[in-house]
Amino acid sequence: MRIKDIVVSGRPRERLTCLGAPALSDAELFAIILKTGNRNENVIDMSNRLISKYGLEKLARCSVGELQKINGIGPAKACQILSLFELGKRHASIKRDGIPIKTAKDVFDYVSPKLNGLEKEQFIVLHLDTKNNITKNEIVSVGILNASIIHPREIFKSAIKESSNSIILVHNHPSGDPAPSNEDRDVTRQLCSAGELLSISVLDHVIVGANGYYSFKEEGCF
């Protein structure tokens, strides 16, 4: 069935206008983003197929190239899908602007939208002012965490430039298990020692997993 053959009141955009976004299913919201279907299925059928087969979480982790391998998804639709998920991640982070970071859970809530589903490790430094507000979040490296890659000079050069009162170290484990490796512990010790010399406190190192986090501070390692 073509979308124009569906009664007007049953079309996603019209339903959103009349009932509001919360009333729509995931597939209906997805259909509004995609706009059109293909020769074999209308946009609602396509959206239902994509969400039923892959799920939102898996789709959010796909690259443009991976999305284009899915039947019915070309370059334009792949970009629309990735833009949708990226905006969602950014909005989730914006909600914490102006709120002081007090606990490792605050850190997890702030960074998890950025890190969830990534296939590579990302090492992030959160720069804080005297009230523990985040003034900048900076991706320092992408790939396996290694003491030879995460050099104190680069970390604290940025902290000095930003006039950071303190910093928090964050990285993800794509495996989903946030338990620290020996390399994680070595990097943490190295950066904490450098911070003491420069009078820029390293408040915590938080490792983000699939459903939780590990905090060096909470575990008594600081």
Backbone as CSV, one residue per row, in Angstrom:
resi,resn,N_x,N_y,N_z,CA_x,CA_y,CA_z,C_x,C_y,C_z
1,MET,0.842,-1.204,0.000,0.000,0.000,0.000,0.876,1.253,0.000
2,ARG,0.545,2.188,-0.883,1.273,3.447,-0.922,0.822,4.340,0.227
3,ILE,1.731,5.230,0.661,1.413,6.095,1.795,0.208,6.975,1.495
4,LYS,0.064,7.385,0.228,-1.069,8.257,-0.102,-2.394,7.506,-0.110
5,ASP,-2.307,6.161,-0.098,-3.528,5.364,-0.036,-4.013,5.158,1.400
6,ILE,-3.175,5.521,2.360,-3.566,5.419,3.770,-4.440,6.613,4.126
7,VAL,-5.505,6.374,4.861,-6.386,7.467,5.257,-5.557,8.550,5.935
8,VAL,-5.876,9.799,5.641,-5.063,10.925,6.109,-4.830,10.877,7.616
9,SER,-5.863,10.574,8.383,-5.744,10.575,9.846,-4.815,9.477,10.366
10,GLY,-4.467,8.526,9.486,-3.597,7.434,9.899,-2.148,7.619,9.503
11,ARG,-1.842,8.717,8.816,-0.469,8.977,8.393,0.339,9.565,9.556
12,PRO,1.619,9.202,9.645,2.433,9.625,10.795,2.459,11.127,11.047
13,ARG,2.673,11.926,10.016,2.768,13.378,10.241,1.448,13.953,10.747
14,GLU,0.353,13.475,10.180,-0.950,13.968,10.606,-1.256,13.511,12.039
15,ARG,-0.849,12.294,12.381,-1.065,11.799,13.742,-0.243,12.600,14.751
16,LEU,0.982,12.939,14.366,1.828,13.742,15.259,1.220,15.120,15.479
17,THR,0.714,15.723,14.392,0.110,17.052,14.491,-1.107,17.043,15.413
18,CYS,-1.918,16.008,15.293,-3.161,15.953,16.069,-2.965,15.437,17.494
19,LEU,-2.071,14.455,17.655,-1.964,13.752,18.934,-0.685,14.050,19.710
20,GLY,0.307,14.611,19.026,1.593,14.851,19.678,2.550,13.688,19.477
21,ALA,3.830,13.973,19.538,4.852,12.961,19.277,4.782,11.747,20.205
22,PRO,4.487,11.911,21.515,4.461,10.740,22.396,3.454,9.670,21.988
23,ALA,2.441,10.050,21.212,1.405,9.091,20.818,1.858,8.176,19.685
24,LEU,2.951,8.525,19.022,3.404,7.750,17.871,4.337,6.622,18.288
25,SER,4.309,5.551,17.507,5.228,4.435,17.741,6.619,4.803,17.235
26,ASP,7.619,4.002,17.602,8.977,4.232,17.099,8.997,4.216,15.576
27,ALA,8.271,3.268,14.992,8.254,3.144,13.533,7.625,4.368,12.875
28,GLU,6.582,4.909,13.480,5.941,6.100,12.917,6.867,7.310,12.982
29,LEU,7.556,7.478,14.100,8.512,8.587,14.217,9.648,8.415,13.219
30,PHE,10.106,7.179,13.067,11.178,6.888,12.120,10.724,7.182,10.695
31,ALA,9.465,6.893,10.401,8.917,7.141,9.063,8.921,8.629,8.731
32,ILE,8.663,9.464,9.721,8.678,10.914,9.492,10.082,11.375,9.125
33,ILE,11.084,10.793,9.754,12.474,11.142,9.448,12.847,10.680,8.043
34,LEU,12.478,9.456,7.688,12.849,8.900,6.384,12.092,9.541,5.224
35,LYS,10.860,9.997,5.480,10.019,10.717,4.505,9.421,9.823,3.423
36,THR,10.233,8.993,2.771,9.718,8.182,1.660,10.176,6.734,1.798
37,GLY,9.433,5.848,1.157,9.817,4.447,1.121,10.580,4.134,-0.151
38,ASN,10.355,2.936,-0.704,10.977,2.571,-1.975,9.928,1.963,-2.890
39,ARG,10.375,1.387,-3.981,9.411,0.862,-4.956,8.595,-0.300,-4.404
40,ASN,9.135,-0.984,-3.407,8.470,-2.189,-2.915,7.695,-2.009,-1.617
41,GLU,7.932,-0.918,-0.905,7.249,-0.723,0.373,7.133,0.759,0.689
42,ASN,6.038,1.125,1.356,5.894,2.525,1.747,6.778,2.804,2.957
43,VAL,6.880,4.057,3.324,7.822,4.450,4.374,7.468,3.847,5.736
44,ILE,6.176,3.625,5.998,5.779,3.018,7.274,6.213,1.557,7.328
45,ASP,5.992,0.829,6.225,6.419,-0.571,6.173,7.940,-0.677,6.292
46,MET,8.650,0.225,5.611,10.110,0.222,5.687,10.586,0.460,7.119
47,SER,9.971,1.424,7.778,10.358,1.752,9.152,10.087,0.588,10.091
48,ASN,8.931,-0.042,9.927,8.609,-1.216,10.749,9.621,-2.335,10.530
49,ARG,10.008,-2.543,9.277,10.979,-3.600,8.963,12.338,-3.309,9.610
50,LEU,12.794,-2.077,9.482,14.106,-1.713,10.024,14.152,-1.851,11.542
51,ILE,13.119,-1.357,12.206,13.120,-1.392,13.670,12.900,-2.810,14.190
52,SER,12.054,-3.578,13.508,11.815,-4.962,13.938,13.061,-5.826,13.758
53,LYS,13.774,-5.614,12.661,14.928,-6.457,12.344,16.192,-6.039,13.087
54,TYR,16.412,-4.721,13.195,17.686,-4.243,13.741,17.555,-3.601,15.127
55,GLY,16.445,-2.923,15.365,16.279,-2.210,16.632,16.977,-0.864,16.611
56,LEU,16.496,0.052,17.431,17.057,1.401,17.450,18.512,1.403,17.906
57,GLU,18.824,0.567,18.892,20.192,0.573,19.433,21.216,0.157,18.381
58,LYS,20.915,-0.882,17.627,21.849,-1.338,16.600,21.944,-0.323,15.467
59,LEU,20.826,0.256,15.068,20.845,1.265,14.007,21.689,2.468,14.418
60,ALA,21.620,2.834,15.698,22.375,3.993,16.186,23.874,3.757,16.127
61,ARG,24.298,2.496,16.144,25.727,2.176,16.133,26.295,2.044,14.728
62,CYS,25.434,2.024,13.723,25.887,1.809,12.346,26.578,3.041,11.778
63,SER,27.508,2.800,10.878,28.121,3.884,10.112,27.283,4.124,8.858
64,VAL,27.613,5.173,8.116,26.899,5.446,6.861,27.018,4.249,5.926
65,GLY,28.224,3.709,5.815,28.445,2.572,4.927,27.650,1.350,5.333
66,GLU,27.589,1.084,6.631,26.844,-0.076,7.127,25.352,0.084,6.886
67,LEU,24.843,1.294,7.069,23.416,1.533,6.830,23.063,1.323,5.363
68,GLN,23.961,1.703,4.473,23.678,1.585,3.041,23.650,0.132,2.568
69,LYS,24.154,-0.771,3.394,24.089,-2.188,3.043,22.710,-2.775,3.330
70,ILE,21.896,-2.023,4.067,20.542,-2.474,4.390,19.626,-2.200,3.205
71,ASN,18.828,-3.175,2.850,17.924,-3.036,1.711,17.018,-1.818,1.861
72,GLY,17.039,-0.938,0.857,16.176,0.236,0.856,16.816,1.494,1.403
73,ILE,18.044,1.388,1.943,18.715,2.554,2.516,19.834,3.020,1.586
74,GLY,19.683,4.229,1.049,20.716,4.832,0.224,21.492,5.873,1.010
75,PRO,22.358,6.632,0.345,23.172,7.642,1.037,22.346,8.679,1.792
76,ALA,21.269,9.162,1.173,20.463,10.214,1.806,19.798,9.707,3.083
77,LYS,19.175,8.542,3.003,18.494,7.989,4.184,19.498,7.619,5.277
78,ALA,20.665,7.123,4.881,21.698,6.793,5.872,22.108,8.040,6.646
79,CYS,22.271,9.144,5.945,22.643,10.402,6.604,21.509,10.920,7.494
80,GLN,20.276,10.754,7.044,19.134,11.179,7.860,19.086,10.395,9.171
81,ILE,19.323,9.088,9.083,19.266,8.233,10.269,20.375,8.601,11.253
82,LEU,21.599,8.763,10.750,22.710,9.101,11.639,22.527,10.476,12.266
83,SER,21.984,11.419,11.499,21.733,12.759,12.040,20.724,12.702,13.178
84,LEU,19.702,11.872,13.020,18.687,11.703,14.062,19.316,11.241,15.374
85,PHE,20.129,10.191,15.301,20.720,9.644,16.526,21.754,10.590,17.131
86,GLU,22.500,11.287,16.294,23.501,12.223,16.812,22.839,13.381,17.549
87,LEU,21.744,13.888,17.013,21.014,14.955,17.707,20.505,14.473,19.065
88,GLY,20.044,13.222,19.105,19.582,12.662,20.375,20.698,12.606,21.407
89,LYS,21.896,12.196,20.973,23.044,12.145,21.878,23.401,13.537,22.387
90,ARG,23.396,14.502,21.482,23.770,15.865,21.877,22.745,16.464,22.834
91,HIS,21.492,16.187,22.590,20.449,16.708,23.477,20.589,16.124,24.872
92,ALA,20.910,14.839,24.938,21.080,14.195,26.243,22.212,14.835,27.034
93,SER,23.258,15.290,26.338,24.377,15.941,27.014,24.044,17.365,27.411
94,ILE,23.305,18.077,26.580,22.952,19.471,26.859,22.197,19.589,28.169
95,LYS,21.407,18.579,28.519,20.593,18.640,29.734,21.432,18.817,30.998
96,ARG,22.732,18.486,30.916,23.575,18.609,32.101,24.315,19.941,32.151
97,ASP,24.227,20.771,31.125,24.942,22.041,31.121,24.531,22.888,32.314
98,GLY,25.520,23.426,33.020,25.248,24.300,34.152,24.988,23.572,35.452
99,ILE,25.006,22.220,35.418,24.790,21.437,36.635,26.137,20.906,37.107
100,PRO,26.536,21.187,38.337,27.846,20.733,38.825,27.967,19.208,38.826
101,ILE,29.161,18.743,38.526,29.456,17.320,38.613,29.847,17.003,40.051
102,LYS,29.039,16.201,40.719,29.291,15.884,42.126,29.690,14.429,42.347
103,THR,29.240,13.557,41.467,29.488,12.127,41.658,29.876,11.468,40.339
104,ALA,30.360,10.239,40.441,30.678,9.471,39.239,29.419,9.197,38.423
105,LYS,28.281,9.069,39.101,27.009,8.865,38.387,26.692,10.082,37.528
106,ASP,27.011,11.284,38.015,26.817,12.491,37.208,27.666,12.423,35.941
107,VAL,28.898,11.955,36.099,29.795,11.813,34.949,29.220,10.803,33.963
108,PHE,28.781,9.671,34.477,28.212,8.621,33.627,27.004,9.138,32.855
109,ASP,26.111,9.845,33.531,24.916,10.380,32.876,25.284,11.370,31.772
110,TYR,26.366,12.096,31.975,26.779,13.108,30.998,27.423,12.479,29.761
111,VAL,28.287,11.484,29.966,29.071,10.963,28.842,28.471,9.736,28.169
112,SER,27.614,8.989,28.870,27.130,7.735,28.286,26.405,7.914,26.952
113,PRO,25.627,9.009,26.739,25.024,9.162,25.414,26.059,9.300,24.302
114,LYS,27.230,9.847,24.630,28.280,10.019,23.628,29.026,8.712,23.356
115,LEU,29.124,7.860,24.377,29.989,6.692,24.289,29.266,5.377,24.048
116,ASN,27.996,5.301,24.377,27.254,4.049,24.217,27.267,3.565,22.771
117,GLY,27.581,2.294,22.594,27.514,1.691,21.271,28.740,1.880,20.411
118,LEU,29.740,2.640,20.868,30.943,2.840,20.065,31.752,1.549,19.992
119,GLU,32.351,1.297,18.838,33.115,0.071,18.651,34.584,0.245,19.012
120,LYS,35.019,1.490,19.224,36.398,1.762,19.623,36.403,2.545,20.931
121,GLU,37.494,2.390,21.676,37.625,3.156,22.903,37.855,4.631,22.584
122,GLN,37.200,5.482,23.348,37.458,6.921,23.285,37.881,7.395,24.669
123,PHE,38.949,8.171,24.706,39.422,8.738,25.961,39.052,10.212,25.976
124,ILE,38.274,10.604,26.974,37.746,11.965,27.066,38.228,12.615,28.353
125,VAL,38.539,13.896,28.264,38.871,14.676,29.455,37.782,15.721,29.661
126,LEU,37.191,15.730,30.848,36.224,16.758,31.221,36.960,17.836,32.011
127,HIS,36.887,19.075,31.526,37.516,20.203,32.202,36.483,20.875,33.108
128,LEU,36.858,21.140,34.355,35.925,21.696,35.337,36.428,23.024,35.889
129,ASP,35.465,23.892,36.251,35.825,25.147,36.906,35.818,24.948,38.423
130,THR,35.921,26.032,39.162,36.004,25.932,40.629,34.717,25.416,41.266
131,LYS,33.596,25.482,40.526,32.320,24.985,41.039,31.975,23.607,40.483
132,ASN,32.950,22.992,39.832,32.785,21.663,39.228,31.800,21.642,38.066
133,ASN,31.596,22.795,37.429,30.841,22.822,36.182,31.764,22.420,35.039
134,ILE,31.234,21.682,34.079,32.025,21.295,32.912,32.187,22.504,31.996
135,THR,33.427,22.863,31.718,33.696,23.979,30.807,34.045,23.489,29.410
136,LYS,34.492,22.241,29.334,34.845,21.673,28.032,34.944,20.164,28.173
137,ASN,34.496,19.441,27.138,34.793,18.009,27.085,35.598,17.757,25.822
138,GLU,36.676,17.041,25.978,37.670,16.926,24.912,38.013,15.468,24.643
139,ILE,37.871,15.047,23.393,38.295,13.704,22.994,39.802,13.741,22.772
140,VAL,40.525,12.967,23.575,41.983,12.977,23.517,42.517,11.908,22.576
141,SER,41.879,10.744,22.569,42.340,9.681,21.677,41.199,8.734,21.356
142,VAL,41.353,8.038,20.244,40.403,7.009,19.825,41.205,5.748,19.540
143,GLY,40.838,4.659,20.168,41.574,3.413,20.011,41.919,2.839,21.365
144,ILE,42.741,1.815,21.381,43.095,1.126,22.622,43.833,2.071,23.557
145,LEU,43.403,2.109,24.812,44.038,2.973,25.804,45.433,2.450,26.112
146,ASN,46.415,3.349,25.980,47.800,2.957,26.169,48.573,4.118,26.753
147,ALA,49.444,3.826,27.720,50.202,4.879,28.388,51.100,5.638,27.423
148,SER,51.498,4.994,26.333,52.357,5.667,25.364,51.571,6.627,24.478
149,ILE,50.246,6.478,24.448,49.389,7.349,23.634,48.829,8.488,24.474
150,ILE,48.368,8.166,25.686,47.804,9.178,26.583,48.951,9.818,27.363
151,HIS,49.512,10.873,26.819,50.682,11.493,27.442,50.258,12.662,28.328
152,PRO,50.774,12.732,29.552,50.411,13.831,30.460,50.628,15.215,29.858
153,ARG,51.653,15.358,29.061,51.949,16.663,28.475,50.766,17.202,27.684
154,GLU,50.157,16.339,26.865,49.035,16.778,26.032,47.782,17.022,26.868
155,ILE,47.564,16.163,27.866,46.382,16.312,28.722,46.423,17.637,29.464
156,PHE,47.541,17.918,30.093,47.615,19.099,30.960,47.943,20.378,30.198
157,LYS,48.471,20.247,28.999,48.631,21.420,28.140,47.263,22.028,27.859
158,SER,46.301,21.168,27.550,44.935,21.625,27.295,44.298,22.165,28.567
159,ALA,44.537,21.486,29.703,43.951,21.932,30.972,44.460,23.314,31.365
160,ILE,45.741,23.559,31.133,46.320,24.877,31.436,45.738,25.936,30.503
161,LYS,45.617,25.590,29.232,45.062,26.528,28.252,43.632,26.905,28.605
162,GLU,42.860,25.938,29.106,41.457,26.177,29.448,41.287,26.754,30.851
163,SER,42.403,26.932,31.561,42.365,27.408,32.961,41.486,26.503,33.822
164,SER,41.611,25.214,33.595,40.795,24.240,34.328,41.238,24.161,35.785
165,ASN,40.272,24.155,36.675,40.579,23.979,38.093,40.886,22.515,38.393
166,SER,40.203,21.632,37.677,40.403,20.193,37.838,39.917,19.490,36.580
167,ILE,40.220,18.210,36.486,39.769,17.433,35.331,39.247,16.078,35.802
168,ILE,38.422,15.476,34.964,37.963,14.103,35.178,38.281,13.314,33.918
169,LEU,38.859,12.154,34.088,39.202,11.284,32.968,38.059,10.309,32.717
170,VAL,37.760,10.084,31.456,36.664,9.169,31.102,37.064,8.368,29.870
171,HIS,36.781,7.085,29.879,36.847,6.339,28.621,35.861,5.179,28.670
172,ASN,35.580,4.622,27.527,34.602,3.544,27.409,35.286,2.212,27.150
173,HIS,34.599,1.142,27.471,35.008,-0.212,27.114,33.965,-0.775,26.153
174,PRO,34.284,-0.875,24.862,33.312,-1.398,23.892,32.808,-2.799,24.230
175,SER,33.585,-3.555,25.005,33.146,-4.900,25.395,31.908,-4.857,26.277
176,GLY,31.669,-3.686,26.895,30.530,-3.544,27.795,30.881,-3.719,29.255
177,ASP,32.044,-4.319,29.537,32.486,-4.547,30.916,33.367,-3.379,31.362
178,PRO,32.936,-2.609,32.359,33.703,-1.429,32.760,34.887,-1.709,33.682
179,ALA,35.133,-2.968,34.036,36.239,-3.288,34.941,37.566,-2.809,34.350
180,PRO,38.414,-2.157,35.151,39.658,-1.590,34.623,40.712,-2.650,34.308
181,SER,41.480,-2.382,33.267,42.614,-3.235,32.926,43.853,-2.710,33.647
182,ASN,44.943,-3.462,33.581,46.199,-2.990,34.163,46.658,-1.707,33.484
183,GLU,46.427,-1.622,32.180,46.793,-0.412,31.435,45.980,0.781,31.917
184,ASP,44.698,0.562,32.189,43.851,1.640,32.719,44.416,2.162,34.039
185,ARG,44.848,1.248,34.884,45.389,1.646,36.186,46.704,2.410,36.026
186,ASP,47.536,1.957,35.088,48.820,2.633,34.858,48.610,4.060,34.366
187,VAL,47.692,4.219,33.409,47.406,5.549,32.871,46.871,6.462,33.968
188,THR,45.995,5.923,34.800,45.410,6.719,35.888,46.481,7.201,36.859
189,ARG,47.353,6.295,37.280,48.428,6.678,38.207,49.340,7.738,37.597
190,GLN,49.665,7.554,36.330,50.558,8.481,35.641,49.961,9.882,35.571
191,LEU,48.694,9.971,35.222,48.049,11.275,35.074,47.772,11.926,36.425
192,CYS,47.451,11.138,37.423,47.244,11.704,38.765,48.539,12.311,39.299
193,SER,49.651,11.626,39.077,50.950,12.134,39.528,51.294,13.438,38.826
194,ALA,51.024,13.497,37.524,51.293,14.721,36.769,50.407,15.859,37.260
195,GLY,49.150,15.553,37.563,48.231,16.575,38.059,48.674,17.162,39.385
196,GLU,49.214,16.320,40.257,49.706,16.806,41.549,50.853,17.791,41.366
197,LEU,51.743,17.509,40.439,52.884,18.392,40.185,52.438,19.747,39.650
198,LEU,51.348,19.748,38.882,50.867,20.976,38.240,49.747,21.654,39.027
199,SER,49.369,21.075,40.159,48.268,21.606,40.987,46.947,21.663,40.225
200,ILE,46.752,20.692,39.342,45.465,20.516,38.656,44.952,19.133,39.055
201,SER,43.943,19.105,39.884,43.476,17.839,40.453,42.800,16.950,39.415
202,VAL,43.145,15.682,39.437,42.398,14.672,38.684,41.382,14.095,39.667
203,LEU,40.125,14.482,39.511,39.102,14.121,40.497,38.672,12.662,40.420
204,ASP,38.713,12.098,39.230,38.254,10.715,39.069,38.636,10.221,37.684
205,HIS,38.601,8.933,37.518,38.687,8.297,36.202,37.510,7.340,36.133
206,VAL,36.589,7.615,35.231,35.357,6.834,35.116,35.402,6.025,33.827
207,ILE,35.205,4.726,33.954,35.152,3.844,32.787,33.692,3.488,32.527
208,VAL,33.248,3.734,31.313,31.845,3.535,30.949,31.664,2.190,30.255
209,GLY,30.727,1.389,30.775,30.382,0.119,30.153,28.986,0.168,29.559
210,ALA,28.474,-0.986,29.185,27.167,-1.039,28.522,26.043,-0.607,29.448
211,ASN,26.092,-1.043,30.696,24.985,-0.755,31.613,25.444,-0.171,32.941
212,GLY,26.653,0.324,32.974,27.147,0.882,34.224,28.534,1.460,34.058
213,TYR,29.182,1.696,35.177,30.494,2.347,35.126,31.377,1.856,36.266
214,TYR,32.670,2.139,36.128,33.633,1.908,37.198,34.262,3.246,37.526
215,SER,34.265,3.615,38.785,34.866,4.868,39.241,36.071,4.554,40.121
216,PHE,37.235,5.032,39.705,38.433,4.828,40.522,38.272,5.497,41.887
217,LYS,37.594,6.638,41.912,37.400,7.345,43.181,36.483,6.555,44.105
218,GLU,35.354,6.092,43.575,34.406,5.339,44.401,35.011,4.037,44.914
219,GLU,35.950,3.486,44.153,36.576,2.228,44.565,37.773,2.452,45.479
220,GLY,37.989,3.727,45.866,39.048,4.029,46.819,40.440,4.062,46.241
221,CYS,40.532,4.225,44.933,41.847,4.242,44.281,42.461,5.636,44.246
222,PHE,41.728,6.654,44.696,42.252,8.027,44.698,42.582,8.440,46.130
